[in-house]
Amino acid sequence: MALMKTQGIRLNKDEQQRLKALGKTRDRSMNYLIREAVDRYLDDEEQYENEKNEDAKRFQSYLKTRKNFSHKQMKTWLQGKASEAKDIR
């Protein structure tokens, strides 16, 4: 297990009460809930940054090549993906 360090966080009374109530409902500590929330937040934000970087790379590639897809080509591709998804179910 990785070495953990303590980090203070300021919560108002309402936030504290909500965390306590949720912790009681789920039989979890406030610390657990906060760590879960931070972990989810970091996952979401890292994914956002990765997607933003991918978009920037794609745009730079487009600027260099000027390759693009027509609406009809994209619609056909998306319909194929939807059909594949149905087959998986």
Secondary structure by P-SEA (a helix, b strand, c coil): ccbbbbbbbbbcaaaaaaaaaaaaaacccaaaaaaaaaaaaaaaaaaaaaaaaaaaaaaaaaaaccccccaaaaaaaaaaaaaaaaaac
